[in-house]
Amino acid sequence: MAIKTKYEEQAADVGAGPVPTRSTAFSASAGANGGLSALNDTITQTAASFQTTQARMKEGMDKAMKTTEEFVAFGQGNFEALVKSGQIWANGLQDLGKQVAATAQAQFEETVSAFKAIAGAKTVKDAFEVQATLARTAIEKTLAESSRLTESSIKLTEQALAPVTARVSLAVEKFGQAA
C-alpha cells in the first residue's frame, strides 16, 4: 500500500481526483508553453487583422470625405449658377421693361399726333384716311415690336438658362463617369 501524502488525502476527501505528480506537472507545463505559443499566434493574427481593418476603414473614410467635399463643391457651383441665372434674368427683364416703356411712349406720342391730324382734317374723308393710316401704321409697328420683344425674350431665356445648362452638362459628364 502506498503512503499518501497529506495533500493526496485531502484531495481524496474532497473528491477532486488524483493530485498531479511531478511528471504530470511537467507535461502540463509543456502544454501551457504550447498554449502560450498558440495564444501569441492568435494575438499576432488579431493585431494584423485589426491593422488591416483599420487601414481599410481609413481608406473608406478618406473616400467618403473626398466624395462629400466634391458634392459640397458641386452644390456650391449649382447655387452660384442659379444666382448668376437669376441676375441675368432680372437684368434682362429690366431691359425688356425699358423697351416696352419706350415703345408705349412712342405709340402714345404717335396717337396724340394722329388725333391732332384727325381733328385738323377738313373733311370726313380726310379724317377717315388719317385714321386708316394710323391704324395700319399701329398694326405694323405692333407686329414688328411684338416680334422684336419675342426675339429678345427668347434670347434672354437662353442667356439666363446658360449657367444652369452648363451645370447640368457638368453633372451628366461627372456623374455619368461614376456610373
C-alpha atoms as an extended CHARMM CRD file, in Angstrom:
* protein
*
       179  EXT
         1         1  MET       CA              0.0000000000        0.0000000000        0.0000000000  PROA      1               0.0000000000
         2         2  ALA       CA              1.3830000000        3.3690000000       -0.9660000000  PROA      2               0.0000000000
         3         3  ILE       CA              1.7480000000        6.0900000000        1.5040000000  PROA      3               0.0000000000
         4         4  LYS       CA             -0.4490000000        9.0340000000        0.7320000000  PROA      4               0.0000000000
         5         5  THR       CA              0.7040000000       12.4960000000        1.3850000000  PROA      5               0.0000000000
         6         6  LYS       CA             -1.3330000000       14.9330000000        3.2850000000  PROA      6               0.0000000000
         7         7  TYR       CA             -2.4580000000       16.6740000000        0.0690000000  PROA      7               0.0000000000
         8         8  GLU       CA             -3.4900000000       13.4290000000       -1.5760000000  PROA      8               0.0000000000
         9         9  GLU       CA             -5.6380000000       12.5980000000        1.4300000000  PROA      9               0.0000000000
        10        10  GLN       CA             -7.2960000000       16.0000000000        1.3870000000  PROA      10              0.0000000000
        11        11  ALA       CA             -7.9300000000       15.7300000000       -2.3370000000  PROA      11              0.0000000000
        12        12  ALA       CA             -9.4210000000       12.2770000000       -1.8910000000  PROA      12              0.0000000000
        13        13  ASP       CA            -11.6630000000       13.5700000000        0.8830000000  PROA      13              0.0000000000
        14        14  VAL       CA            -12.9430000000       16.4070000000       -1.3100000000  PROA      14              0.0000000000
        15        15  GLY       CA            -13.3160000000       14.1520000000       -4.3390000000  PROA      15              0.0000000000
        16        16  ALA       CA            -11.0470000000       16.2550000000       -6.5210000000  PROA      16              0.0000000000
        17        17  GLY       CA             -9.4100000000       13.3100000000       -8.1880000000  PROA      17              0.0000000000
        18        18  PRO       CA             -5.7460000000       12.4890000000       -8.3080000000  PROA      18              0.0000000000
        19        19  VAL       CA             -3.1970000000       15.0870000000       -7.2710000000  PROA      19              0.0000000000
        20        20  PRO       CA             -0.7850000000       15.9420000000      -10.0400000000  PROA      20              0.0000000000
        21        21  THR       CA              2.5980000000       14.3870000000       -9.6730000000  PROA      21              0.0000000000
        22        22  ARG       CA              5.8700000000       15.7420000000      -10.8700000000  PROA      22              0.0000000000
        23        23  SER       CA              5.6150000000       14.0160000000      -14.2440000000  PROA      23              0.0000000000
        24        24  THR       CA              2.0600000000       15.2320000000      -14.8750000000  PROA      24              0.0000000000
        25        25  ALA       CA              3.0420000000       18.7320000000      -13.7770000000  PROA      25              0.0000000000
        26        26  PHE       CA              5.8740000000       18.6870000000      -16.3240000000  PROA      26              0.0000000000
        27        27  SER       CA              3.5740000000       17.6300000000      -19.1410000000  PROA      27              0.0000000000
        28        28  ALA       CA              1.0820000000       20.3150000000      -18.1070000000  PROA      28              0.0000000000
        29        29  SER       CA              3.8970000000       22.8450000000      -18.2260000000  PROA      29              0.0000000000
        30        30  ALA       CA              4.7700000000       21.7360000000      -21.7520000000  PROA      30              0.0000000000
        31        31  GLY       CA              1.1160000000       22.0340000000      -22.7300000000  PROA      31              0.0000000000
        32        32  ALA       CA              0.9830000000       25.5180000000      -21.2390000000  PROA      32              0.0000000000
        33        33  ASN       CA              4.0010000000       26.5490000000      -23.3050000000  PROA      33              0.0000000000
        34        34  GLY       CA              2.2340000000       25.2610000000      -26.4120000000  PROA      34              0.0000000000
        35        35  GLY       CA             -0.8870000000       27.1450000000      -25.3360000000  PROA      35              0.0000000000
        36        36  LEU       CA              1.1350000000       30.3380000000      -24.8450000000  PROA      36              0.0000000000
        37        37  SER       CA              2.5880000000       29.9200000000      -28.3040000000  PROA      37              0.0000000000
        38        38  ALA       CA             -0.8830000000       29.4750000000      -29.7800000000  PROA      38              0.0000000000
        39        39  LEU       CA             -2.1210000000       32.4580000000      -27.7810000000  PROA      39              0.0000000000
        40        40  ASN       CA              0.7880000000       34.5800000000      -29.0710000000  PROA      40              0.0000000000
        41        41  ASP       CA             -0.0220000000       33.4840000000      -32.6360000000  PROA      41              0.0000000000
        42        42  THR       CA             -3.6800000000       34.4020000000      -32.1370000000  PROA      42              0.0000000000
        43        43  ILE       CA             -2.7470000000       37.8000000000      -30.6910000000  PROA      43              0.0000000000
        44        44  THR       CA             -0.3880000000       38.4460000000      -33.6220000000  PROA      44              0.0000000000
        45        45  GLN       CA             -3.0760000000       37.4570000000      -36.1570000000  PROA      45              0.0000000000
        46        46  THR       CA             -5.6760000000       39.5540000000      -34.3800000000  PROA      46              0.0000000000
        47        47  ALA       CA             -3.3650000000       42.5680000000      -34.3170000000  PROA      47              0.0000000000
        48        48  ALA       CA             -2.5740000000       42.1590000000      -38.0290000000  PROA      48              0.0000000000
        49        49  SER       CA             -6.2810000000       41.7910000000      -38.8120000000  PROA      49              0.0000000000
        50        50  PHE       CA             -7.0640000000       44.8710000000      -36.7350000000  PROA      50              0.0000000000
        51        51  GLN       CA             -4.4020000000       46.8800000000      -38.5740000000  PROA      51              0.0000000000
        52        52  THR       CA             -5.7680000000       45.7380000000      -41.9370000000  PROA      52              0.0000000000
        53        53  THR       CA             -9.3080000000       46.6190000000      -40.8890000000  PROA      53              0.0000000000
        54        54  GLN       CA             -8.1560000000       49.9610000000      -39.5510000000  PROA      54              0.0000000000
        55        55  ALA       CA             -6.3410000000       50.7230000000      -42.8340000000  PROA      55              0.0000000000
        56        56  ARG       CA             -9.4550000000       49.7920000000      -44.8580000000  PROA      56              0.0000000000
        57        57  MET       CA            -11.6710000000       51.9280000000      -42.6310000000  PROA      57              0.0000000000
        58        58  LYS       CA             -9.2900000000       54.8810000000      -43.0030000000  PROA      58              0.0000000000
        59        59  GLU       CA             -9.2700000000       54.4210000000      -46.7680000000  PROA      59              0.0000000000
        60        60  GLY       CA            -13.0780000000       54.2490000000      -46.8020000000  PROA      60              0.0000000000
        61        61  MET       CA            -13.3830000000       57.3420000000      -44.6250000000  PROA      61              0.0000000000
        62        62  ASP       CA            -10.9340000000       59.2120000000      -46.8550000000  PROA      62              0.0000000000
        63        63  LYS       CA            -13.0220000000       58.2880000000      -49.9140000000  PROA      63              0.0000000000
        64        64  ALA       CA            -16.2240000000       59.3010000000      -48.1380000000  PROA      64              0.0000000000
        65        65  MET       CA            -14.7140000000       62.6500000000      -47.1170000000  PROA      65              0.0000000000
        66        66  LYS       CA            -13.4520000000       63.2890000000      -50.6530000000  PROA      66              0.0000000000
        67        67  THR       CA            -16.8670000000       62.4360000000      -52.0970000000  PROA      67              0.0000000000
        68        68  THR       CA            -18.5810000000       64.6780000000      -49.5560000000  PROA      68              0.0000000000
        69        69  GLU       CA            -16.2290000000       67.5390000000      -50.3920000000  PROA      69              0.0000000000
        70        70  GLU       CA            -16.9380000000       67.0340000000      -54.1030000000  PROA      70              0.0000000000
        71        71  PHE       CA            -20.7020000000       67.0750000000      -53.5000000000  PROA      71              0.0000000000
        72        72  VAL       CA            -20.4550000000       70.2230000000      -51.3810000000  PROA      72              0.0000000000
        73        73  ALA       CA            -18.3360000000       71.9390000000      -54.0420000000  PROA      73              0.0000000000
        74        74  PHE       CA            -20.7400000000       70.7900000000      -56.7540000000  PROA      74              0.0000000000
        75        75  GLY       CA            -23.7200000000       72.0710000000      -54.7720000000  PROA      75              0.0000000000
        76        76  GLN       CA            -21.9840000000       75.3960000000      -54.2570000000  PROA      76              0.0000000000
        77        77  GLY       CA            -21.3670000000       75.6040000000      -58.0040000000  PROA      77              0.0000000000
        78        78  ASN       CA            -25.0490000000       74.8770000000      -58.6180000000  PROA      78              0.0000000000
        79        79  PHE       CA            -26.0640000000       77.6380000000      -56.2180000000  PROA      79              0.0000000000
        80        80  GLU       CA            -23.7040000000       80.0950000000      -57.9040000000  PROA      80              0.0000000000
        81        81  ALA       CA            -25.1150000000       79.1280000000      -61.3140000000  PROA      81              0.0000000000
        82        82  LEU       CA            -28.6630000000       79.7500000000      -60.0710000000  PROA      82              0.0000000000
        83        83  VAL       CA            -27.6800000000       83.1380000000      -58.6470000000  PROA      83              0.0000000000
        84        84  LYS       CA            -25.9820000000       84.1140000000      -61.9030000000  PROA      84              0.0000000000
        85        85  SER       CA            -29.0030000000       82.9200000000      -63.8700000000  PROA      85              0.0000000000
        86        86  GLY       CA            -31.2990000000       84.9920000000      -61.6650000000  PROA      86              0.0000000000
        87        87  GLN       CA            -29.1420000000       88.0790000000      -62.1370000000  PROA      87              0.0000000000
        88        88  ILE       CA            -29.1690000000       87.6630000000      -65.9090000000  PROA      88              0.0000000000
        89        89  TRP       CA            -32.9460000000       87.1670000000      -65.8480000000  PROA      89              0.0000000000
        90        90  ALA       CA            -33.5720000000       90.2210000000      -63.6370000000  PROA      90              0.0000000000
        91        91  ASN       CA            -31.3270000000       92.4670000000      -65.7410000000  PROA      91              0.0000000000
        92        92  GLY       CA            -32.9300000000       91.1830000000      -68.9370000000  PROA      92              0.0000000000
        93        93  LEU       CA            -36.4430000000       91.7830000000      -67.6320000000  PROA      93              0.0000000000
        94        94  GLN       CA            -35.4260000000       95.2980000000      -66.6640000000  PROA      94              0.0000000000
        95        95  ASP       CA            -34.1270000000       95.8960000000      -70.2000000000  PROA      95              0.0000000000
        96        96  LEU       CA            -37.3070000000       94.4440000000      -71.7160000000  PROA      96              0.0000000000
        97        97  GLY       CA            -39.3670000000       96.6700000000      -69.4430000000  PROA      97              0.0000000000
        98        98  LYS       CA            -37.4390000000       99.7030000000      -70.6650000000  PROA      98              0.0000000000
        99        99  GLN       CA            -38.0510000000       98.6530000000      -74.2820000000  PROA      99              0.0000000000
       100       100  VAL       CA            -41.7780000000       98.2180000000      -73.6530000000  PROA      100             0.0000000000
       101       101  ALA       CA            -41.9610000000      101.5980000000      -71.8880000000  PROA      101             0.0000000000
       102       102  ALA       CA            -40.1130000000      103.3080000000      -74.7430000000  PROA      102             0.0000000000
       103       103  THR       CA            -42.4120000000      101.6600000000      -77.2850000000  PROA      103             0.0000000000
       104       104  ALA       CA            -45.5130000000      102.6520000000      -75.3060000000  PROA      104             0.0000000000
       105       105  GLN       CA            -44.2550000000      106.2400000000      -75.0520000000  PROA      105             0.0000000000
       106       106  ALA       CA            -43.5950000000      106.3580000000      -78.7930000000  PROA      106             0.0000000000
       107       107  GLN       CA            -47.0380000000      104.9040000000      -79.5740000000  PROA      107             0.0000000000
       108       108  PHE       CA            -48.6920000000      107.4040000000      -77.2400000000  PROA      108             0.0000000000
       109       109  GLU       CA            -46.9380000000      110.2900000000      -78.9830000000  PROA      109             0.0000000000
       110       110  GLU       CA            -47.9300000000      108.9370000000      -82.4010000000  PROA      110             0.0000000000
       111       111  THR       CA            -51.5370000000      108.5230000000      -81.2460000000  PROA      111             0.0000000000
       112       112  VAL       CA            -51.6570000000      112.0940000000      -79.9260000000  PROA      112             0.0000000000
       113       113  SER       CA            -50.2610000000      113.4420000000      -83.1900000000  PROA      113             0.0000000000
       114       114  ALA       CA            -52.7140000000      111.2760000000      -85.1550000000  PROA      114             0.0000000000
       115       115  PHE       CA            -55.6740000000      112.6370000000      -83.1480000000  PROA      115             0.0000000000
       116       116  LYS       CA            -54.4110000000      116.1370000000      -83.8160000000  PROA      116             0.0000000000
       117       117  ALA       CA            -54.2460000000      115.2840000000      -87.5200000000  PROA      117             0.0000000000
       118       118  ILE       CA            -57.7740000000      113.8480000000      -87.4100000000  PROA      118             0.0000000000
       119       119  ALA       CA            -59.0080000000      116.9100000000      -85.5480000000  PROA      119             0.0000000000
       120       120  GLY       CA            -57.3650000000      119.1550000000      -88.1310000000  PROA      120             0.0000000000
       121       121  ALA       CA            -58.9020000000      117.2700000000      -91.0770000000  PROA      121             0.0000000000
       122       122  LYS       CA            -61.0650000000      119.4870000000      -93.2550000000  PROA      122             0.0000000000
       123       123  THR       CA            -63.3550000000      116.7240000000      -94.4420000000  PROA      123             0.0000000000
       124       124  VAL       CA            -64.6900000000      113.4870000000      -93.0780000000  PROA      124             0.0000000000
       125       125  LYS       CA            -62.9500000000      111.6810000000      -95.9190000000  PROA      125             0.0000000000
       126       126  ASP       CA            -59.5910000000      113.1850000000      -94.8490000000  PROA      126             0.0000000000
       127       127  ALA       CA            -60.2990000000      112.1490000000      -91.2360000000  PROA      127             0.0000000000
       128       128  PHE       CA            -61.0200000000      108.5560000000      -92.3090000000  PROA      128             0.0000000000
       129       129  GLU       CA            -57.8290000000      108.4550000000      -94.3830000000  PROA      129             0.0000000000
       130       130  VAL       CA            -55.7620000000      109.7350000000      -91.4410000000  PROA      130             0.0000000000
       131       131  GLN       CA            -57.4180000000      107.1910000000      -89.1560000000  PROA      131             0.0000000000
       132       132  ALA       CA            -56.8360000000      104.3250000000      -91.6460000000  PROA      132             0.0000000000
       133       133  THR       CA            -53.1900000000      105.3300000000      -91.9820000000  PROA      133             0.0000000000
       134       134  LEU       CA            -52.8850000000      105.4960000000      -88.1870000000  PROA      134             0.0000000000
       135       135  ALA       CA            -54.4700000000      102.0390000000      -87.7790000000  PROA      135             0.0000000000
       136       136  ARG       CA            -52.2690000000      100.4870000000      -90.4840000000  PROA      136             0.0000000000
       137       137  THR       CA            -49.1330000000      102.0340000000      -89.0060000000  PROA      137             0.0000000000
       138       138  ALA       CA            -50.1210000000      100.9880000000      -85.4840000000  PROA      138             0.0000000000
       139       139  ILE       CA            -50.7010000000       97.3660000000      -86.5530000000  PROA      139             0.0000000000
       140       140  GLU       CA            -47.3970000000       97.2250000000      -88.4580000000  PROA      140             0.0000000000
       141       141  LYS       CA            -45.4890000000       98.7020000000      -85.5230000000  PROA      141             0.0000000000
       142       142  THR       CA            -47.2620000000       96.4250000000      -83.0420000000  PROA      142             0.0000000000
       143       143  LEU       CA            -46.3820000000       93.3340000000      -85.0850000000  PROA      143             0.0000000000
       144       144  ALA       CA            -42.7760000000       94.4730000000      -85.5100000000  PROA      144             0.0000000000
       145       145  GLU       CA            -42.4630000000       95.3520000000      -81.8250000000  PROA      145             0.0000000000
       146       146  SER       CA            -44.0940000000       92.0740000000      -80.8000000000  PROA      146             0.0000000000
       147       147  SER       CA            -41.6450000000       90.1420000000      -82.9790000000  PROA      147             0.0000000000
       148       148  ARG       CA            -38.7160000000       92.1090000000      -81.5490000000  PROA      148             0.0000000000
       149       149  LEU       CA            -39.8870000000       91.5170000000      -77.9600000000  PROA      149             0.0000000000
       150       150  THR       CA            -40.3760000000       87.8040000000      -78.6570000000  PROA      150             0.0000000000
       151       151  GLU       CA            -36.8370000000       87.5230000000      -80.0290000000  PROA      151             0.0000000000
       152       152  SER       CA            -35.4650000000       89.4840000000      -77.0790000000  PROA      152             0.0000000000
       153       153  SER       CA            -37.3860000000       87.2580000000      -74.6470000000  PROA      153             0.0000000000
       154       154  ILE       CA            -36.0960000000       84.0810000000      -76.2710000000  PROA      154             0.0000000000
       155       155  LYS       CA            -32.5410000000       85.4350000000      -76.2290000000  PROA      155             0.0000000000
       156       156  LEU       CA            -32.9250000000       86.4310000000      -72.5690000000  PROA      156             0.0000000000
       157       157  THR       CA            -34.2430000000       82.9730000000      -71.6670000000  PROA      157             0.0000000000
       158       158  GLU       CA            -31.3070000000       81.3150000000      -73.4130000000  PROA      158             0.0000000000
       159       159  GLN       CA            -28.8340000000       83.6020000000      -71.6400000000  PROA      159             0.0000000000
       160       160  ALA       CA            -30.4760000000       83.0740000000      -68.2440000000  PROA      160             0.0000000000
       161       161  LEU       CA            -30.5220000000       79.3060000000      -68.6530000000  PROA      161             0.0000000000
       162       162  ALA       CA            -26.9260000000       79.0730000000      -69.8940000000  PROA      162             0.0000000000
       163       163  PRO       CA            -25.3160000000       78.8200000000      -66.4090000000  PROA      163             0.0000000000
       164       164  VAL       CA            -27.8410000000       76.1810000000      -65.3030000000  PROA      164             0.0000000000
       165       165  THR       CA            -27.4520000000       74.2550000000      -68.5610000000  PROA      165             0.0000000000
       166       166  ALA       CA            -23.6760000000       74.2700000000      -68.1050000000  PROA      166             0.0000000000
       167       167  ARG       CA            -24.0910000000       72.7990000000      -64.5800000000  PROA      167             0.0000000000
       168       168  VAL       CA            -26.4360000000       70.0990000000      -65.8930000000  PROA      168             0.0000000000
       169       169  SER       CA            -23.9040000000       69.2010000000      -68.5930000000  PROA      169             0.0000000000
       170       170  LEU       CA            -21.1610000000       69.0660000000      -65.9710000000  PROA      170             0.0000000000
       171       171  ALA       CA            -23.3080000000       66.8370000000      -63.7570000000  PROA      171             0.0000000000
       172       172  VAL       CA            -24.0060000000       64.4390000000      -66.6240000000  PROA      172             0.0000000000
       173       173  GLU       CA            -20.3210000000       64.3660000000      -67.5220000000  PROA      173             0.0000000000
       174       174  LYS       CA            -19.0970000000       63.9740000000      -63.9430000000  PROA      174             0.0000000000
       175       175  PHE       CA            -21.6670000000       61.5570000000      -62.5710000000  PROA      175             0.0000000000
       176       176  GLY       CA            -22.0920000000       59.7180000000      -65.8580000000  PROA      176             0.0000000000
       177       177  GLN       CA            -18.4810000000       58.5440000000      -65.4620000000  PROA      177             0.0000000000
       178       178  ALA       CA            -19.1660000000       57.2730000000      -61.9480000000  PROA      178             0.0000000000
       179       179  ALA       CA            -21.9930000000       55.0210000000      -63.1350000000  PROA      179             0.0000000000
